[in-house]
Amino acid sequence: MRKSVSWHSFWYGLFGVLVGALVVYQTASRTPHPVVWPVAAVVKKLDPSVVVVLNNQREGLAERTRGIGSGVVIDHQGDIVTNYHVVAGATSVTVVLANGSRYRARVMGVDPPTDLAVIRIRALHLIPVAFAPSNQIQPGQLVVAIGNSLGLTHTVTSGIISAKDRVLYRDGWEYHLIQTDAAINPGNSGGPLVNAEGQLIGINSSKISQAGVEGIGFAIPSDTVRYVVGQILRYGHVRRPWIGASLQAAGPHGMGLLVVRVSPQGPAATAGLYPGDLLIKINGVAVTRIRDVIRILETVHPGTVLKMTVLRGTVNLTLPLKLGEIPSSTALSQGA
């Protein structure tokens, strides 16, 4: 009888232990795991790659700093990407590294249409930033911006991607930008916008600054940065395709684009386009606005042959046009 009572006590005790363990397990599994905010780790990783860029301008016999911005080291050779407007008008450019070392920089090339510039310094042990493809970013994704806000070096702000492909228009060019709510202030220009892994997804360039507007900043996507930097380091400038004709919309009904003027000895003239021709399609794609032409030109390079479908009087013609390189003084608002 005592043995039976003893076994009953054992089983009751074991059952109680198991029930208690189950309660503890379920309680623990419902306890939320702490969210690890990676900003501190991102900043530690990225900080050595971010520099101060000083725009020096001569006044009489003296040279004074007239502008301050940011830049990002992109390779071990000393190349740094920044905004064009950060170095515009400078008689010399000075770079200050995170450790305080100062270097005179050489401007390797600029690209006003994308507001990008590449400068180079001679320095050892530089740590370049890692790139991430900007075409894979998503709205809501965590981002961190580092720059020299109002001259306060290596200021860190964080936020999210508000939109991944904001299209803005200026001087006839179409800009595809990243919108973010991370604070972008004067001096941040040229600094990096990075993801949670500390990889570059954009170069901070501008913000909307007006009463009642908060948290609307813009960055140039890393895919654009990589392309422009590659062009500058290879050619000294960005080679853009050129049709060599001035176009304008032909009426409100979207019939096509009227060829208003053809540049002498330009690609359009060589292809046989004439003023008065109506451009209907390019490579089979209907064009009714200048923006339609811009979108096509953004996907090709000088030397590419396009099939231009035009209406000349009552005759449809298809003319092969080999794109040239756009002269630096030509804007798409005036001609393609």
N, C-alpha and C positions, 0 to 999 in steps of 0.2 A: 504493500500500500504506500509506503514511504517512497519507493522507487518511482511509482506512478505519479505521485505529487511532484517529485523532483523533476521528472521529464516534462510535466505540464509547465512548471515554473521556467524551465529552460526555453521551451518553445515560445511561451508568452514573452519572455525577455528578448529573445531573438527577433520576434515579430515587432516589438517596440523599437528596437534598434534600427530595423529596416525601415519602418515607417518614419522614424526621425530622420534617417539619412535621406529618404525620398523628399521630405519636406524641405530639408536644407538645400538639396540639389535644385528643386524647383524654385526656391526663393532666390538662389544664386543665379540661376539661368535667367530670371526676370530682371535682375539688377543690370541697368544699362552700363555698358563699357564706357570708360572715359574717352572723350573725343580728343585725339591728339592733334593740336593745331600746329602745322608744320612751319609757320612763318619764321620762327627763330632759326630753325635748321636751314631754311632756304636762304636767309640773310647771311648766315655764317658761310655758306657755300659760295654765294654769289658776290659778296662784298669785295673781294680782291679784284673782281673783273670790272667793277664800276669805277669810272674816273670822273674827275672834274675837268671841264673844257672851258678855257678862258679865251675870249675874243678880244685881242689887243688891237687897238687902232692908233695910228700916229696922229699927233696933234702938234704941229710945228716940229720942234726937235725932240719932243718927248713922245713916248708911247705909253698909253694907258689902257687898262682893262675896261672895256665898254659893255661887255656882256658875259654872262656865265651860263653854262649849260652842263649837260652830262654826256657821257659816252660809255661804250661797252667794248672791252677787248674781245676781238673775234679770232685771233690766231697768235701763234708764238713769234711771228715776225714783227709784231708791234702795230698791226692794223687795228684801228678803232672805228666803230661806226657811231655816228651822231646825226643830228638834224642839220640840214643845209642852213636853216635860219640861225643856227647857233654860231656858225663860222662865217656867215655872209658879211662881206665888207671888212674882214679882218686883214690887217697888214702882217700879223703873226698870230699863231695859235699856241697856247701853253696847255699842257696836260699835267694834272696833278693826280698821282696814284693814291691808293688808299693808305699807303705807308707814309705819305707826305712828300715823296720824291717828285720833283718837277722836271719836265722835259719840253723842249721846243718841238712842236709837231709840224710835219709836212702835210699839206693838203694833197691827197692823191687824186681826188676828183669829187665833183658834186653833181647832184641831180635835183634841180629845183622842182620838177613836176612831182616827184615823190617826197620831197623835203628830206632827202638823205645825203650824207657826205661821208667820205672815208678819209681819215687822217692817219699818219704813221709816226711812231716814235721809235727811238733806238733804246731799248731797255731789255734787261735780262729777267728771266724767271717770271714772265707774265703768265697769268692764268686766264685762258680764253673761256668765254661762256659756251655752254652747249646749246645747240639749236633744237627746237621741236617744230614739227610741221604745223603751221597755223590753220591748215585746212581741216584739222582733226579736232579743233577746240569746240567746246559746247557752251551755250549760255548757262549761267549758274556756276561755272567752274571757278574754283578759287584762284586768284591771281595776286601777285605781290609786285609792287613798283618800288624801285630804289632810284634816288636822284638827289640833286642838290637844290632842294626847294628853297627859293628866296636866299640862296647862298648858304643855307644850312646843309653842310655836306652829308651825304649818305643818309638822307632822310628816308624812312621806310613807311609805306602805306600799303594797305591790303584791301581787297574787295573781291568782286566777282566779275566775270564777263557778262556784260549786259546784253550785248548782241555781237554776232561774229562777222557780219558783213554789212556794215553801214556804208552806203554809197553817197559820197559827197561830190559836188561839182565845183571846179574852180578853173578859170581861164581856159575853158573848153576841155579840160581833162577830167576823167572819171576816176575817183579815188575809192578804193575799197579798204575800209578801216575797221579795227576792233573797237567796240565801245565798252568802257569799263566804268565802274563807280569808285574804283580806287582813286584817291585824291591825286590829281595832276596839277602842279602849281608851277609858276615861272621858275626856271632852273631845272625842272624835271625833264625838259625837252632833251631828247637824245638818250635818255636813260632806259633801262630795260623794264619790260613787263614780262614776268615769268610765271610758269605754272607751279604747282605744288612740289614738283621735283627739282625746281630751280633751273628749268630749261627756258630759253628765250622763245617767247611766242610773239613778241612785238617790241617796237621802239616807240616810246611815248612821244607824242608830237604836239598835242593841242587839247584844249578844253573849251567848253562853252561857258563864257564868263559874263553873266548878266544877272540882274536882280531877279530873285525868285527861282534861279536855276541851281541845282545842287547835284553833284555826282555824275556829270556827263563829261567824260574824258575820252580821248581817242589815241589809238596806237597804230603804227604801221605794221601790218602782219609780217611775221618772220619769213614767210615764203617770198614776199616782195623784197624784203631786206636782203635775203640770200641772193636773189637774182640781180638786184641792183649792185650790190657789193661785188659780185662776180664780174659784172660788166665793167665796173669802174676799175677794178684791179687788172683786168685784161686789156681794156681799150682806153682807159682814162676818162670814159664817159659812158652813158647808156645809149646803145645803138637802137633807135626806134624806127619802125617801118614808115615809109612815106609814099603816098600815092602820087602827089604832085599836082593836085587839082583842088580848086576851091569849089565847095558844094553848098547847096542850100535846099531846104525843103521845097518841093514843088506843089504848092497849094495845100489846103487844109485836109484833103481827102487821102493823103498818104500814097500818092501815085509812085513816088520815087524821089530821087535827089537830082536836082538840076546841076549840070556842070557849068559853073559860072566862068571860071578861068582855068587855064592849063599852064603850068610853069614851063617855060621854054626848056627843051632838052631834059625835062623831068620824066619820071616813069610813065605818067599818063600820056604825055606827048609822044613818047617812044611807042606806047601801045596803040596809039591811033585814036585817043579820045579827043573830042573837040568841044569847045563851048557851045552850049545848046543841046548837047546829048542829055538824055534822061537816064541816069543810073538806076536800074531796077533791082538787080541782084548782084551779090558777090559770092562766088562759089555756091550758087544755088539758093542762097539765103536772101530773102527780101530785105531791102534797106529803104526806110522811109524817113529816118531821122539821122542826124549826124552821130547820135549815140550808137546807132546800129553799126556804123562804120568803125567807131572807136572800139566797140566790143570785139569786132573781128580782128582789128589790128593788134589788140592786146594779146592775141593768141598766136601771132606769127612773128617772123623776123625779117630783116632786110635780106633780099635775095629770093624770098618766097614768091612763087608765081600764083596769082589769083585770076580766076575767070570772072571778068566783068561783063555782065549782061546789060546792054544799053538799048534804048529806043532812040533811033535817029530818024526823025520824021515818022514814017509809018513802017520802018524796017527794024526788026530785032537783030542785034549783033552780039556775038560773044567774043570778047577781045582778051587775050592773055596779057596780063600786066605783071611785070617783074618789079617787086617793091624795091625802092631805094632806101637810103637812110635819111631821116628827117633832118634838115638843116637846123642848127641850134636856134636860129631866129624865127623859125616857123612854128606857129601855134595851131592846134586843131580848131580853135575857134575861128581862124581865118582860112585855113585850108587843111586838107587831109594829105 
